[in-house]
Each structure stands twice: as C-alpha cells, then as structure tokens.
C-alpha cells in the first residue's frame, strides 16, 4: 500500500492501515456490458459460479431527481449477460448499452438465481417490463412468463417451504402508500414454481422493503412480510405484538437467529419511522411467535445482521448499520457492545468457516468510504487494496441536481467510480468455503479471498 494515495483516506472516517489486504483472486472488465446488478450462481451446472449481469433498457435512467421513489419503467431489462469467472461470456440476451450513464440506475435489478423447481439446475427469475418469467440458467432461454399483476413490483424473493421440493416466489411492491400501518404495502404476492398465483395482494402491517424466512416445525418454513408470518399458501400464521412500535413505521431490514441461547429463533427488525417531526426509529426483537422482547431507540436503523463474529462468544451478536451515520454491535438483550458514529454502512456476514464469522461493512448510498471487513471491535481487519487504489484514481465528481427528487446536493456521477451509488459489495460463496467478497460497479468486478 503506497502512501501517495493511502494518506488520502486516513482521517476520512476509516483508517485502513490497521488491517491486512485481501487476496485478489481475479478482476473482470465489465465496460462492454456492465449494469447495476450482478448475481452469482452455478448457472450451467459445471460446479463453478458464474455471474449474471442485468442492465437497464436505457442509457439515461433518471433514478435520481425523478420525483417519486420508484417508477415501474425502471424494471425494463435491456441486456442480460452470463459471464464466467475467467471473463468469457456464457450467453447474452439483448444488446448492451456501454455509453454514458447520466444517473445511477435502479432498473434491471429485479432478478434472482435459484433452483426454483428443485430439478438440480439453476434458473433465473426476473421481471422485464410488464412480464416476469423464468429463464434457463445455462442458456438464458425463456421457459415461461406471465403478466406482472402489479406494476409496482420491484423485489423478488424465493423461499423453499419444504426441503427438496419446488419453492415459492414472494413478489413485493415498492413505493409508499398512505394506508395507516402499511407504509410500503402496495401489495405482496405469492407464486408457485410454475408462476401460478397462490395469494395476493397481501397487506401486512409495517410492511417494508424486504421479506424474511423463518424456520417452522417439521423442516418447513414460512415467510415474514412486515411483522406478519405467512405459510406456504399465503395464509397468515401470526402477527407480532407491535404495541411498542410507532404506528406508521415500516421494516427497513430484518434478521433471524437464536440471539439468547434458548434454542429458538428470534426476529430482529429495523423500524423506519413514519417520517414526521420528532419521530422514533428503533431496532426491536420478537420471539418466533411474534411476542415482543425488547426495543432499542436508534437514530435511523437501516440494516441488521446476526452473526457470531466476536471471538470466544457463546452466542451470536446483532450488528446494526444506521442510515444517518452509525454502526454498532449488540448482544441478545439489546445491550450495546460497541458503537461508532463516524460512518454509515450496511453490515453483511462473511463466513470464514469453522463457525468464525466476520462483518463486511459496505457503504450506504452516497457514502464515500470504501468497504472493509471488521474484527470483533469494529476495527479494520481486511481491506481491498485494488479498490482503494481504483477509487483514488477515479474520483467522483459532483453534478447539479435536476428536479424535485428526495436527494440533496451534491450528488455524484456513477460514470466516475465511487463506492456509494454505482458500486455494490456482497459476500458470495463461490467455491463453497464461504469466504469470497465480490465488489463491482458498471465497469469493473473484483473477487477477493478473505
């Protein structure tokens, strides 16, 4: 690590010199077909992971400054590319756009890679415009598609209620609604592996951006939407006791795990307030039957994970990233283990094997920090040297904000590399040892060994 650019990052919230560099496995040039979403999975059944890259249909996708938080036209896919880790293209549907991109894109990201029909082969489930369908992972051939039942659907989550059996697809809508207690619940829909609609629209109290999976008895599982648990047929099993939660809040994030050692799963929610003056934001825990356990008031809890990342800990810990600048760790009773206010970041779990977890802190939206893997105290344990150097060589430039959108000046152009908008960071188990991290933007992809 050279002082010429390392010094640029010292004192800017994170001291990366405390850690060691991650091992770079490979780098892929995505400039000819890169997009806002990269998924990993064994698409062709050769035992190795490939990458699925989706790109919006237009080179000028006004994600910012457009006014509303979500628009259906952002879900039209222009090009989908499956590429191997050596850079060779497995298949490509559509014609890629490699011209300038005026705003960060949200389109082309509604897709998942999974074996939805339990035939032992990977499929791709995605939305493209006014239809969503299932593609063959090895060839990209469309197997089956159906009309989109709700134009606001922007999230697809697979879940498998019975081990070894075909799964279900939960489709969620984006955008706010004025229905009390249903901040983002414009409708949640349940489909089977053949794209037959089983239930919906489902309106769940405190519904937010994501769904969760909760193990049930007899090797089954249900899905969590808002503060409600649903069975594989879409029937509500229970609704959490939310008397301690401010009405009008919505679930920004949730995590499931045994946080108190009772042998049962607990659910930890991040509740975003209703957006009125003096509102309350909180992180709260509930039992697997929806009973309230505890609540921690926070500045703005955004993302939560449960992991055994503290050395010698007998129980996993709760790691919280806050939207307005704070990260921290908590025990199973909601007591703070440590907290820092200098950065805003999402936590993700990186499994190192043998029950050893680490936390990958990745930036929230327009943050300028570079992601890093933390130790038990939140200090930098591993950093990504090539990405740090790349960021320094390609400083993001501010541009004027056009329109009445919700984002403040100055914004940054994703055409110039930055680790807020325009870049994503995810742990991906590419070779079944659980310790890889994939970092990408529209032009480059790095794979690291931790």
Phi, psi and omega in degrees: 000124184267143182293338185302323177245341178297323181296337179294336184260339178295135181081359178257046175093326183229132174258097184288343183293346178288340185257184175249154179286140174287155179277119177284120179276311178198165178229135178244138176270116183253012191299335183274343183209016183293155181209185184281351183226130174232122177246153180240144177178161178279089187286323186255005175076020181269004180088359179239149182282139169248170180245136177252119184245122178250142185230139181295164185283339184239144176288342181240089182253104187281073177295321180257148178076007183273350180105272182290158181292331186215140175228136184300328184294345177290348184266013177272124183269130178266324182208139175234128183233130172257123185230141178281166182293343177271002177096351179282144182275127177281312174198163180212130176250128180090180181248122184288151174254118180240023175276189181293148178244118187286321182228155174301143185260147172250340184288161177076013184250359182273082182205153175220152173247123181195167174264078189291332182260007175057038177262006180086004180235151182279140171241164175243124176250124182211163172256135175224101181067237184265016177223154167230148189207183181240126179249149174290128184294327185281330187239344184079005180289134178287121178275315186196144176215157179223158177296147175289122185286336180220122186296343183269005179295124179220018179210129178240127181230119175277147168214155189237094186294336180228127183300133177079002181250160177305149186266190177236161177237125176257124181248125182245155180259151174256167180096149184274160176225159181262015177283121182304133179079003182226061191304318182238017187269070172281358177140132172240136187234147181241130180233155173269184185291344177263012180065031170270130181287127181258328183201158175127157002284137177260127176253111182253136178297139180063021180302143182228227189265341189225165171243161178232165179244130181238121178296140177242186180287161176059039175061027177254174176209159176235175179243145181259127174229120189063230178253025182241146175252134182236148177277178184294344176262004179088002179281137181289131178267313175202165174235134184294154174282105187249027181296338179270359184254137181296127179298140181096352177288166173220159183278112175279328183198157176211156178217149182238132178179165178274097187268348184236007175075020180271003180082001179244154177283142170243162180240128177246124182250147163258119181257118174275134182291171183285001175081027177250161180304142178061029181287163180250131173249143185208157166250130185222149181245144180224157175284173179289358174246011174089007179281138181290136178249303181198167180218139175240121178284133186227164179293321175181080181296129186244322184209140185224142172225159177242125184204153176266074186258353182266125183301132178079001181285136179276340181234153176292164180244167180251125181247127188237133172248133183253144184295325188260021172105074177184140173229155181190169178235143183225152175272183185291350177258006180084010178275134183290132173268317172198159181205142177227144185253003191275344182226164174237120187204156175268136173267142171226154182269130171247113181274125180262006182087160178056033178075011181261113179256155169227161182253125175265114177267120180240146191292152177265118173050251189268015178297147182262001180288156175263138184297156179207161176261130187259156172271191186294340181259003180090000178280160180295122175256321181220135175235169186247094193298314183296324179288323175299314180294319180296319179297319181293325180285336185235071183292134177290147182248141178287153173219164184287144182271117182256132176097175188268020186299170188277002188257136185278164171282153353270143172269172183235148182275125178290347176296335170259138187298132168206161186260020169259245172298141177098353178220143178232153182223126183216142167285135180222125178274090186274330182235025172069022172246356169079011190239021177264153174231131179251126178238132182208156165227201183288347189238340184216153174221130177243143174241125183242148170259131182268000000 
